[in-house]
Structures are given as C-alpha cells and as structure tokens.
C-alpha cells in the first residue's frame, strides 16, 4: 500500500503524461501539484515544449526552480489545460478548492482554460460537498462584518485563517474565512449567493469547471474520469 504522499506523487506524474508539446498549461497549487511540477520539470528537461501559467507565487517559484517556462494570464489568449488539486470532489465534478489559499488565482486560471484536470488522492472524493470548510476570500476592510453576515445568513460558524497567529494574507492581499457548512445542498446556488456579499472577492466552489479527474489510490492505481460539460 502506498503512503499518502506516494499516492499524490503517482497522481501528479500521471497528469504530467497527458501534457503535450505546444500547450499552454495552467499549473496548480498544493502538495499534489508539487509532484506535477516535478514531473513537468523532468519532461521539459527532456524536450517538452510548453509554457505555463502558475496559480500562485509559490507554484511560480517551484516551477522556475525546475526551469519550466512561465508566462502570465495577461500574456495568453487562453490556456489549453490547467491541472490542479482539490479539497473535495463530488460525483458531478463540482469542487471545493482553496485549502492552500490560492483559490482566486486558481479560479481565474481555470476559467481561462479549455480543460480543467483535477488531480487528487481518493480521500478527496465525496458524495456531497461541505465537510471541508469552504474557503471564502474577503477583503481585510471590515472583514468582521462579512463574517457576521455569512454566519447569520447561513447559520454557520467560520474561522479567519491564520498564519503564525496573524491573519493569513493571500497573494492578492486578501483574508480567507473558512466556513463550516457541513453539507452544501446546492453548490451552484451557494457559489452565486456568496459572491454577492459586499466584501467577498470569491469563494472556493468551482462549479462546472472540472472536465476531468485523475484520482490516485493506495494500491498504486490511477483512474481517470471525464465530466460532461456543455461546449464553451
Ligand atoms: C490550493 C488548493 C489545492 O489544490 C487543494 O488545497 C489541494 O491541495 P493538496 O493537493 O495539497 O491536497 O486548492 O488553494
């Protein structure tokens, strides 16, 4: 049986194998994406010709260390394929993301992509989203008002994400509230409503965005699943 880290490794490596020369690739953030970046680094050294749009400063740094050619969202018309992790994946391919704090950039890069391939270990598959606290990115100004509004509207509890006992500040200068919904009955509806609250920048629900999942299992197998999505 593979260790949790080895499952992430084989999953990231399997995803790297579907990347082809000539592609513009969005590269995700997190411990599974780490292995994708390592594998892409090897493939680039062996001649794979790609350019990548990173989804966080951390990923940009890792990719640069691997000599992976980087570009930015502003410099590309669109992205062929983004490969990124997730915190929860439901049977329809709806996601909770943002456990690593990069949800805004991840969502913008995913939205500009023809394909969003999700890489994860089997523990991320759920029958219903919500056990993982939903990251909601908010602006620091008046953040307690936003927290109060979310908790009152949805009768939930939430926690401001901290780092070294201080509010964690995202790559874009925002805070993150982790909201304990427990069960999300209608992820698409919640996604839309949350984003209408003044002070909310975006939230970690990725609706109808994933086109494919690559899931790793402790026995060393990796399974691919395609989600039906209407043509963009
Ligand atoms: C970062 C993310 C990550 O993709 C998500 O948290 C999964 O990470 P990991 O592969 O480390 O479990 O959304 O914001």
Boltz pocket constraint, residues with backbone or C-beta under 6 A from the ligand:
constraints:
  - pocket:
      binder: B
      contacts: [[A, 28], [A, 29], [A, 30], [A, 31], [A, 32], [A, 33], [A, 84], [A, 85], [A, 86], [A, 87], [A, 96], [A, 97], [A, 98], [A, 99], [A, 100], [A, 101], [A, 102], [A, 103], [A, 106], [A, 119]]
      max_distance: 6.0
